[in-house]
Structures are given as C-alpha cells and as structure tokens.
Amino acid sequence: MSLTKEDLVRRIYEQVGLSRAQSKNALETVLELMKSSLESGEDVLISGFGKFCVRNKKERRGRNPKTAEDIKLRARKVITFKVSGVLKEKLNRGRRIED
C-alpha cells in the first residue's frame, strides 16, 4: 500500500483540524519548499525522519540491455535519502540480530 498526497491531506485534516483546503495547501507548501531547496543543491534534513541529499553522478559507460551496445550515460543529479537513526530504530524495534 502506498501513502498518497491525498492520504496525507486527509490525515492532516483529521489530526490537526485544518480545513481540507488548508490541509492541502499546507502539504503543497512543504513539498514546494523541499523541491526548491533540492533544486538549488541544498540538503533537506527532517529531524527524526531522515535527510534528502542531491548527488552528482559522473558520466559513465553503460550497456543497452536489448542490443548489448555500449552507450555513454550522461552526467546527472540524483536525490538520495538517508534514514535517521531514530526512524531506523523504530523500524527495527524488537528485531533480534541473528548470528
């Protein structure tokens, strides 16, 4: 199951008490702030959740899987996510490390 933007709007509406329109506007504002920060190369750190980072990937060689032809993949930017220790602990609570 995926958590959609509409699910988030509904939960904000139910838990915070804003109207549906205000809830949608609040979510859209937060997402736009995150997008603009990432577009400008800034990291986005949400305490207790994780960190979104922009990484530069260098140009590299690749292979077309259909034709097995060598191709050159252009340099690009990618977004990575590193989960916070707090969230990682919550996800793994009660799990034992097996030898």
N, C-alpha and C positions, 0 to 999 in steps of 0.2 A: 504494500500500500504506500502511496506517495502522499506527502503533505503538500497541498497546493496553496497558491496565494489565497484562493477563496476560503480554504480551511483556516488559514492564518487570520484572515479578516474576521471570520465568524468567531474564532476564539478570542480575538481582541475585543470584539463586540460583547461577547458573553462575560469575559473575565474582568475587563477594565471598565465597561459601562459606557463607552463612547457609542455614538450612533453608528450605523453601518457605513454611512458615507465618511464619517470622521475616522473610523477604523481603517477603511480602505485608503484614505488619504495619508494617515499616519504610516501605514506599511509602505505605500508607494514612496513617501518621502525618505524613509530609512533606506529603501533599496536604491533610490536615486543617489543618495549621499554615498552609499557604498560603491556604486558604479562609477561615480565621478572621481572618487578617491583612487580606485583601482586604475582607471583610465589615465590618471596623472602620475601613476607609478608608486603611489603610496600604499603601504600595507594597511589592512583593516583588522584591528585586534578587538575582539569581543571577549572581555574577561569572563572566565568560566565556560566559554564555548570553544573558541579557537581563533586562529589567525589566517586570514586570506592574504596571500603574497603574489606579486607579479614577478615572474621569472622570465628571463630572456633565454630562448633556446637558439643555439647557433645553427647555421646552415649545415646540413648533413646529407650523407648519401642514404638512399633508400632503395626499395625494390618494389615494382608493381607486381602484386601477387598473381594477377591474371596472366601477364605476359613474361614475368621474370626479368623484365627490362630494368636496368639500373636507372634511377632517376635522382635528381638533386632536390631535396626538400629545402625550401627557403627558410631563412631565419624568421622567428616569430616569438610572440609573447604568449605565455600561458599563465593561468591562475592556479595556484596550488593552495591547499588547505591543510593546516596542521592543527589537530585537535588539542584542546587544553588538557592539562593533567587532571583538572577537576572533572571534566566530562569523561575523560578516559577512565578514571576511577569509578564513576557512576556506571558506565557501561560494563565494566568488568567486576563489579562488586559481587562477591560471593563465589567467584570462579577460582578454582584451585589451579596452581601450576602443576602439571603432570611431569614426572621425570622421564 
